[in-house]
Structure formats: C-alpha cells, structure tokens
Amino acid sequence: MTVELRVAEGWLTVCELEALIPGRGVAALLPDGSQAAVFIDRQGRPYAISNRDPFTGAQVLSRGLIGCAEGRPFVASPLLKQRFDLSSGRCLDDDGVAVRTYPVRTAATS
C-alpha cells in the first residue's frame, strides 16, 4: 500500500504506508515546490497538511507532536507549540490561522 496526496497534477505517491509510524510525521516535497507533512494515526488513518508553520515560516510541522483534543487529531508545532487540526488545518489555539490540508488516500501498489 502507498500513501498518495491529491495535488494539482493528480494523485502523487508520497511513500509506502509501512514507512509511516503512528505519532510521527514525514515531509514530502510537492511538484510545485511546497512541502506537505504526512501523518498516520494509531487507527491507520492518513492525514496531510502543509509542512509550513504559519507562525514562524519554518517547514517543521512534520516534526511536531501528535495528540488529540476533543476527539480531533492534531499536530503541535515543535517551535511555538500551536496545535493544528489534522482534518481541517485549523489552528486550535488561534481561530484566525489555518494551514492547508490535502486529500490523502492509501492505494494498492501495482
């Protein structure tokens, strides 16, 4: 199984599903030069958000800590600790801030 992100060009294969460790993220370079942070939760659900921390501009969200608040999975930035909902991209600590989310799926390898 592979993990794929939906980008402008279509579905982009990021990595093998087995390469993801629950609670840890990986960064993926996208065709447009931006980066995505890809995660898998303990139930095996994949998520992808922008890797760019909007508070600092650093490409670090893939290195953040994973948690859950009110049943919603989030990643906390390793720099200033703001939490971003992995489903919506919304910052749980500042309603006026959000990061991009990407449709993500797993697909059988050929």
N, C-alpha and C positions, 0 to 999 in steps of 0.2 A: 504494500500500500504506500502511496505517496501523498504528500500534503501539497495542495495546489491553491494558489490565490488568484482571484479574478482581477485582472489589470486591463487597461485599455485594449491591449492586443489579444485578450482572451485569457484562458486559464494558463497560469505559469506554475510549473512544478518547482517547488522550493526544496524539498528534501524527502527522504524516506520517513514514514511515520515512526519507525523504530528509532530514528535518530533523536526524536524529541523525548525529553524527560519531564514528567509531570512536575510542575512547580518551577521549571527553568525555561527561559526563552532562548531563541536563536534569532540572529539578524539575517535578513535577506536583502540583497541588492536587487532593485527592480529595474526593468528596462529603461524607465525614464530617469534613472539616477537617484531616485529616492530610496529610502530603506523601510522595510516592514519588520516589526517584531512579531514572531510567531510563537505561540504557546499551545500546550495541550494541558487540559486539567486532569484531575485524578480519575474522572469518569471517561476519559478518552476523547473529549470534545476539543477540537482545534479552534483557535482564535488567531486573528491577525489585526494588528493596529500599526499606526505609524511608529517608527522607532525614535522619532524626534520628540524630545521633551520640550513642550511649548514654553516652559518657564525659563529654560536655560539655553535652548537651541542645540543642545548636545544630543547625539544619536546614541541613547543609552537605555531606552525603555526595555529592550530585550534582556538587560541585566538586572531588571527590577525584581522585587519580591512579589510573589503571587499570594493572594489572600481572597477572602470572601466577606462581603458586608451585606447584610440583609438578603442573603441568598444570591447576591450578584458577584461573579468573579471579577477581580481587579488585579492590576499590577501597580505597585508603588514604585515611583521613580527612585533610582538609587542615589540621586543627588539631593533633591529637596523633599522627597517622600510624598509628593502629591500622588493620589490614587486615581487611576483611570479605569473605568468600567470596560472590561474586555469585549462586551457585546455592543455597547453603544459608542464607546470612545469618550464619553462624558467624564469630566473631572469630578470626582466625588467631593473634593474639597473646595472647588470654585466653580459654581454653576455656569459662569461665563466662558469657560475654557473646555475644549474638547480636542481629541486627536482623531485623525481619520481611521476608519475601520475598513477592512477588506473582506469581501465574501471569501470564505475558505471552505474547502471540501477535502475529503480523502478519496482517492481513486485507486482502483486496482492497477498494478503495474502490468505492462504487457510482456 
